């Protein structure tokens, strides 16, 4: 299965009055890089979440966002600072005695003082939360990978269509190549006849010139290698998996062979075929950049 590096996925899971939402978005990248944005409270498990993503994504930059939403009633606990209350009480009695105030100190007076009584939210329990976070991450990953596979199949279809066009152009070049030498022979013979006053052509010299041209213009090896690369392109697309780097290298080699054919073949028809083949190959190269 060919997979694109572009995709998006979202997952949700709830536990103990909290809902965790995970969103993942991936784009092209030479390697696998994961960047997460999450509440500070989840920082201790950030690496663990990253590793779960990297276990299923081999290439691409993945940007993730994790949010926490309270969905149920969370009862805070009441904390009484007894030591502080005693200190307040002693200080108030000392002050009352110093000022000769006989009014009694009530509990109401004490609890109204700062920090004697405070509310505390329940402690964050990452061990309790993690299964829900993991579930949301798996959902997001599943959706992300499904989109990458769908996009990958579309890329594969497009590449195969363009590969077929290059194969057709290569066949035209193959059929045209033998005629190039013959046409050169005819043109050279005609020119020599026009230049020579007596019209007598040295066949040995003519044959030598043609042989030199034929050697320089011989593109048979390049055609063989180009056809071999086209077959490899089929094989890589069929075997699937993480073949993006292989395809990228293969496209570079195909471009090298096509450029050599264009520079060696001194023929307008072949040059036109080469230009069209390079145009299709460039579009394949752009598509390959997005394959995992």
C-alpha positions as CSV (number, residue, x, y, z in Angstrom):
1,X,0.0,0.0,0.0
2,X,1.4,3.4,-1.1
3,X,0.9,6.1,1.5
4,X,1.1,9.8,1.2
5,X,2.8,11.9,3.9
6,X,-0.2,14.3,4.0
7,X,-3.1,13.6,6.3
8,X,-5.3,14.6,9.2
9,X,-6.9,12.7,12.1
10,X,-8.9,13.4,15.2
11,X,-9.8,11.3,18.3
12,X,-11.7,11.7,21.6
13,X,-11.9,9.7,24.8
14,X,-13.2,10.5,28.3
15,X,-12.4,9.4,31.8
16,X,-13.3,10.7,35.3
17,X,-15.2,13.8,34.1
18,X,-12.5,14.8,31.6
19,X,-12.6,14.6,27.8
20,X,-9.3,14.3,25.9
21,X,-9.1,15.4,22.3
22,X,-6.1,14.6,20.1
23,X,-5.7,16.1,16.6
24,X,-2.9,15.1,14.3
25,X,-1.8,16.7,11.0
26,X,1.1,15.4,8.8
27,X,3.0,17.0,5.9
28,X,6.0,16.2,3.8
29,X,9.4,15.7,5.5
30,X,12.5,13.7,4.8
31,X,12.4,12.0,8.2
32,X,9.8,11.3,10.9
33,X,9.4,14.3,13.2
34,X,6.6,14.7,15.8
35,X,5.8,18.0,17.5
36,X,3.1,18.1,20.2
37,X,1.3,21.0,21.9
38,X,-0.5,20.0,25.1
39,X,-1.3,21.3,28.5
40,X,1.7,21.6,30.8
41,X,0.2,18.9,33.0
42,X,0.7,16.3,30.2
43,X,4.4,17.1,29.7
44,X,5.6,14.0,31.7
45,X,4.0,11.7,29.1
46,X,4.8,13.7,26.0
47,X,7.6,11.4,24.9
48,X,5.5,8.3,25.4
49,X,2.8,9.8,23.1
50,X,5.4,10.7,20.5
51,X,6.8,7.2,20.5
52,X,3.3,5.7,19.9
53,X,2.9,8.0,16.9
54,X,6.4,7.2,15.5
55,X,5.7,3.5,15.8
56,X,3.2,3.9,12.9
57,X,4.5,6.8,10.9
58,X,7.9,6.3,9.2
59,X,8.2,9.6,7.3
60,X,6.6,13.1,7.5
61,X,6.3,15.9,10.0
62,X,3.4,15.3,12.4
63,X,2.0,18.2,14.4
64,X,-0.3,17.2,17.2
65,X,-2.5,19.1,19.6
66,X,-4.0,17.6,22.8
67,X,-6.7,19.4,24.8
68,X,-8.5,18.6,28.1
69,X,-12.1,19.5,28.7
70,X,-13.9,19.0,32.0
71,X,-17.2,17.3,31.2
72,X,-18.5,16.4,34.7
73,X,-18.7,17.9,38.2
74,X,-15.3,17.8,39.8
75,X,-15.6,18.3,43.6
76,X,-12.7,20.2,45.1
77,X,-11.4,19.3,48.6
78,X,-11.3,21.7,51.5
79,X,-7.9,22.3,53.2
80,X,-7.6,23.7,56.7
81,X,-4.3,25.1,57.7
82,X,-4.4,24.4,61.4
83,X,-1.0,25.7,62.2
84,X,-1.8,29.0,60.5
85,X,-5.1,29.2,62.4
86,X,-3.3,28.7,65.7
87,X,-0.8,31.4,64.8
88,X,-3.6,33.8,63.9
89,X,-5.4,33.0,67.2
90,X,-2.4,33.5,69.3
91,X,-1.6,36.8,67.6
92,X,-5.1,38.0,68.0
93,X,-5.2,37.1,71.7
94,X,-1.9,38.8,72.2
95,X,-3.2,41.9,70.4
96,X,-6.4,41.9,72.4
97,X,-4.5,41.7,75.7
98,X,-2.2,44.5,74.7
99,X,-5.2,46.7,73.7
100,X,-7.3,45.6,76.7
101,X,-10.0,44.3,74.5
102,X,-12.1,41.6,76.2
103,X,-14.1,40.6,73.1
104,X,-13.8,36.8,72.4
105,X,-12.3,35.5,69.2
106,X,-14.8,33.3,67.3
107,X,-14.3,30.6,64.8
108,X,-16.0,32.8,62.2
109,X,-13.2,35.4,62.8
110,X,-10.5,32.8,62.2
111,X,-11.9,31.2,59.0
112,X,-12.4,34.6,57.4
113,X,-8.6,35.2,57.5
114,X,-6.5,34.5,54.4
115,X,-5.4,30.9,53.7
116,X,-6.9,29.4,56.8
117,X,-9.4,27.5,54.7
118,X,-8.7,27.0,51.0
119,X,-10.1,24.8,48.1
120,X,-7.9,22.4,46.3
121,X,-8.7,20.8,42.9
122,X,-8.3,17.0,42.8
123,X,-4.7,16.0,41.9
124,X,-3.9,15.3,38.3
125,X,-3.5,11.6,37.9
126,X,-1.6,10.9,34.7
127,X,-1.6,7.2,35.4
128,X,-5.4,7.3,35.4
129,X,-5.7,9.6,32.4
130,X,-3.2,7.9,30.1
131,X,-5.5,5.1,28.8
132,X,-8.0,7.7,27.6
133,X,-5.2,9.8,26.1
134,X,-3.8,6.7,24.4
135,X,-7.3,5.8,23.1
136,X,-7.8,9.3,21.6
137,X,-4.3,9.2,20.1
138,X,-5.0,5.8,18.5
139,X,-8.3,7.1,17.0
140,X,-6.5,10.1,15.6
141,X,-3.7,7.9,14.2
142,X,-6.1,5.6,12.6
143,X,-7.9,8.4,10.8
144,X,-4.6,10.0,9.8
145,X,-3.2,6.8,8.3
146,X,-6.5,6.1,6.5
147,X,-6.3,9.5,4.8
148,X,-2.6,9.0,4.0
149,X,-3.5,5.7,2.3
150,X,-6.3,7.2,0.3
151,X,-4.1,10.0,-0.8
152,X,-1.3,7.5,-1.5
153,X,-3.5,5.4,-3.8
154,X,-4.4,8.6,-5.7
155,X,-0.7,9.5,-6.1
156,X,0.1,5.9,-7.3
157,X,-2.6,6.1,-10.0
158,X,-1.3,9.5,-11.2
159,X,2.3,8.3,-11.3
160,X,1.3,5.1,-13.2
161,X,-0.5,7.2,-15.8
162,X,2.4,9.4,-16.3
163,X,4.8,6.4,-16.3
164,X,2.7,4.9,-19.1
165,X,3.1,8.2,-21.1
166,X,6.9,8.1,-20.6
167,X,6.9,4.5,-21.7
168,X,5.0,5.4,-24.9
169,X,7.5,8.3,-25.6
170,X,10.4,5.9,-25.0
171,X,8.9,3.5,-27.6
172,X,8.7,6.3,-30.1
173,X,12.4,7.2,-29.4
174,X,13.4,3.6,-29.8
175,X,11.6,3.4,-33.2
176,X,13.1,6.7,-34.3
177,X,16.7,6.1,-33.2
178,X,17.8,3.8,-36.1
179,X,16.5,6.3,-38.7
180,X,18.6,9.1,-37.3
181,X,21.9,7.5,-38.6
182,X,20.4,6.7,-42.0
183,X,19.1,10.3,-42.4
184,X,22.5,11.6,-41.4
185,X,24.1,9.4,-44.0
186,X,21.8,10.7,-46.7
187,X,22.2,14.4,-45.7
188,X,26.0,14.0,-45.5
189,X,26.2,12.3,-48.8
190,X,24.1,15.0,-50.5
191,X,26.2,17.8,-49.0
192,X,29.5,16.1,-50.0
193,X,28.1,15.8,-53.6
194,X,27.3,19.5,-53.7
195,X,30.7,20.4,-52.4
196,X,32.7,18.2,-54.8
197,X,33.1,19.5,-58.3
198,X,33.3,16.0,-59.9
199,X,30.6,14.5,-57.7
200,X,32.8,11.6,-56.7
201,X,32.4,10.7,-53.0
202,X,35.0,8.8,-51.0
203,X,32.9,6.0,-49.6
204,X,35.5,5.0,-47.1
205,X,35.7,8.6,-45.7
206,X,31.9,8.7,-45.7
207,X,31.6,5.4,-43.9
208,X,34.1,6.6,-41.3
209,X,32.1,9.9,-40.7
210,X,28.9,8.0,-40.4
211,X,30.4,5.5,-37.9
212,X,31.7,8.4,-35.7
213,X,28.3,10.0,-35.8
214,X,26.5,6.7,-35.1
215,X,28.8,6.1,-32.1
216,X,28.1,9.6,-30.7
217,X,24.4,9.4,-31.3
218,X,24.0,5.8,-30.0
219,X,21.3,5.9,-27.3
220,X,20.6,2.2,-27.1
221,X,22.2,1.8,-23.7
222,X,20.2,4.8,-22.3
223,X,17.0,3.4,-23.7
224,X,17.7,0.0,-22.1
225,X,18.4,1.6,-18.7
226,X,15.3,3.9,-19.0
227,X,13.1,0.9,-19.7
228,X,14.6,-0.9,-16.8
229,X,13.9,2.0,-14.5
230,X,10.3,2.1,-15.7
231,X,9.9,-1.6,-14.7
232,X,11.5,-0.8,-11.3
233,X,9.0,2.0,-10.9
234,X,6.2,-0.5,-11.3
235,X,7.8,-2.9,-8.8
236,X,8.2,-0.2,-6.1
237,X,4.6,1.0,-6.5
238,X,3.4,-2.6,-6.4
239,X,5.3,-3.7,-3.3
240,X,4.2,-0.6,-1.4
241,X,5.4,0.3,2.1
242,X,7.9,3.1,2.7
243,X,9.3,3.4,-0.8
244,X,9.4,7.2,-1.1
245,X,13.2,7.4,-0.9
246,X,13.6,4.6,-3.4
247,X,11.3,6.3,-5.8
248,X,13.0,9.6,-5.4
249,X,16.4,8.1,-6.3
250,X,14.9,6.2,-9.2
251,X,13.3,9.4,-10.7
252,X,16.8,11.0,-10.5
253,X,18.3,8.1,-12.5
254,X,15.4,8.3,-15.1
255,X,16.0,12.0,-15.4
256,X,19.7,11.4,-16.0
257,X,19.0,8.9,-18.9
258,X,16.4,11.1,-20.5
259,X,18.8,14.1,-20.4
260,X,21.6,12.0,-22.0
261,X,19.2,10.8,-24.8
262,X,18.3,14.4,-25.5
263,X,22.0,15.6,-25.6
264,X,23.2,12.6,-27.8
265,X,20.3,12.3,-30.3
266,X,20.6,15.1,-32.9
267,X,17.1,14.7,-34.0
268,X,14.0,17.0,-33.7
269,X,11.5,14.2,-33.3
270,X,13.5,12.6,-30.5
271,X,14.1,16.1,-28.9
272,X,10.4,16.7,-28.8
273,X,9.8,13.3,-27.2
274,X,12.5,14.0,-24.6
275,X,10.9,17.4,-23.7
276,X,7.5,15.7,-23.2
277,X,9.1,12.9,-21.2
278,X,10.9,15.3,-18.9
279,X,7.7,17.2,-18.4
280,X,5.9,14.0,-17.2
281,X,8.9,13.0,-15.1
282,X,9.0,16.3,-13.3
283,X,5.3,15.8,-12.4
284,X,6.2,12.3,-11.1
285,X,9.0,13.8,-9.1
286,X,6.6,16.3,-7.5
287,X,4.3,13.5,-6.5
288,X,7.0,11.2,-5.2
289,X,8.1,14.0,-2.8
290,X,4.8,13.3,-1.0
291,X,5.1,9.6,-0.7
292,X,6.1,8.0,2.6
